Structure formats: structure tokens, C-alpha cells
Amino acid sequence: MNSYRAFRINFKNSEHSAGIEELLLDSPEKGEVLIRVRYSSINYKDALAGTGKGKILRHFPLTGGIDAAGEVAESNDRRFKEGDQVVVTGYEMSATADGGYAEYLRVPADWVIPLPEGLTLEQSMALGTAGFTAALALHRMEINGQQPDMGPILVTGATGGVGCIAVNIFDGEGFEVHAVTGKQEQQSYLEHLGAQEVLGRDKIPPAHHALERAHWGGAVDNVGGAMLSSIACKIKPWGNIASIGLAGGHQLNTTVMPFILRGVSLLGIDSAGCPYPLRTEIWQRLATDLKPRHLDDIVQQKINLEQLPDTFERMLSGEIFGRTLVEV
């Protein structure tokens, strides 16, 4: 096979375009691995890149998709051999390097994680960057002293990919979970995943004081903006906030009071640039103690490459919840 199909994103003459193209297949150079992609997934960042509604790609054209799982087709690195099952998430995929929306993917071997025992390729992409990010948030919060007896964990954007997995794995670790969503019709779904309480966005009003009554022991915030500002002054002493998303805006209007008078910690969760040793540790946990108990229910749909554009639009318009698996 000397060609393969890929979902390419381009921006030329001020016009955004995206669609399936045939590309020539190149062998990996020294230190690279060629992967036969079986599965990918859709994250919010992918939808922004694929529609041109977010400045994600830094040069064009590129293949979209920040996640990929498959078998090594050819290796030019001694750590991997043909047939090895592997996972790649984040790094520079769909930013400055080609991503996982393709039948083949050539990447540096330093980006490649051997598929952990306990996960199938399909399950690894049911998790993908979203699951990895949720697990990384829990891991960092635990290291920083977060414990179930400190109080409930608030999860914002709870029906999104990161949110619903966070609800499931925090509940599995013994935390009481309070989920915030604008999709009140999904209350029973979130309760099934492990939320003890489901709150509408209107239940998290803007902050009026530097410190307000403390409600939660910690939080996983997928929204940012005014939501994060409101949460910060309502966290109990020594609690942690894992800051993950910015769907509500990137500006943060707050004071230092929660951090210096209550010892609250704001932890930035960078899944794309996570160091390799920690990355392998998190994937091992996702295959063992942090593996979501309801992973099959978290995956709400499976699509192919041709269905990407429509699915991107539906995600950005708020029509999709849970995880979307891409079968390449």
C-alpha cells in the first residue's frame, strides 16, 4: 500500500477547508514509528480545529485528530516492532504535526505509549485525551492531598468527554461527586455514572465576595471564565481545583484570598505536554484502578472519517454528550 486516506484541514487565502484526501505513505525515519490507526476520538479541541472555529493548527495543511490507537506497521526505533499495539495522544498532533484521523500515522517514537494490559485499542480511544485528562486531574489532586473526607468534588461541564469520565472515576475512588451541566435532561445519565447531585449552571451564581461559603472539597473545572471565578471562592480549606477547559472563556477574574486564606490550590492540567514517565503512569492507572466502570455507557456514538464534519458541528452546538469514538 503506497497511499492512505486522511482527514486534512487547510487554511488558504483566508478560507478554511477540511475533508478526506489521499496521501502518499512514507516509511518512518530514524526514531519514528508508523502506526496503522484503528481508532481515534473527538475532543472539543478537535471540533474547533476541524471547523476552523478555533486557532488550533499552527501551520497548514495537517491531518486532524489529537488521539490515535493502532498497531505498529513499521518501526525505525528499537523500542517498538511491527504488530505492537500502541496509543498516542496529545503532543503536537493536529497542531504542528499530523494527527490520528488517518489510516496511517507517522510520529516520533518518544510520543508512543505501549497499550497497557487491561485495555483494548477501542477502550483506549473511548478514553483518549479526555480520559487521560480526567485521570491526570485526579492524580495531581491526590498528590496535592485531596481526600474524599474533605468534601464533595464539583465537576463542571459534566456531560462532556472529560466531565463524564471524571464523574465516573472520582466516584470510583470514593469521592462524593456533584456534577454541573447545562443539559438537565441528562441528569439520570450523570447519576448513573456516579454523580450524587446534579446542578444546573444557574446553581453556580457569580461570586460577590472574595470568600464565600465553602461548599466543595475540590473541583474539576472544564469551563473556565466566570464559572472558575465563582468556584474558587467556594472551595473548602486545602482543597484543589483542577483547571482543564476554557469553553466559558480564558479570562480569570478572582482574588488571591482563597489561595492564601484557605490554602486552595489551582492546578493546571496540561495533557498534551505531560512528561512521558507521568504519561505512562497515568495510562497504567487508566487500565487498572482508574478504569471507568461505565466506559461502554460513556461512549455515546461511533462514527467514521466521513462523518467528522457533521459531528464537529453538533459537538460545538452542544448536541453531543459523552464520548464519540472514531473507527478509522
Disulfide bonds with the S-S distance in Angstrom:
none
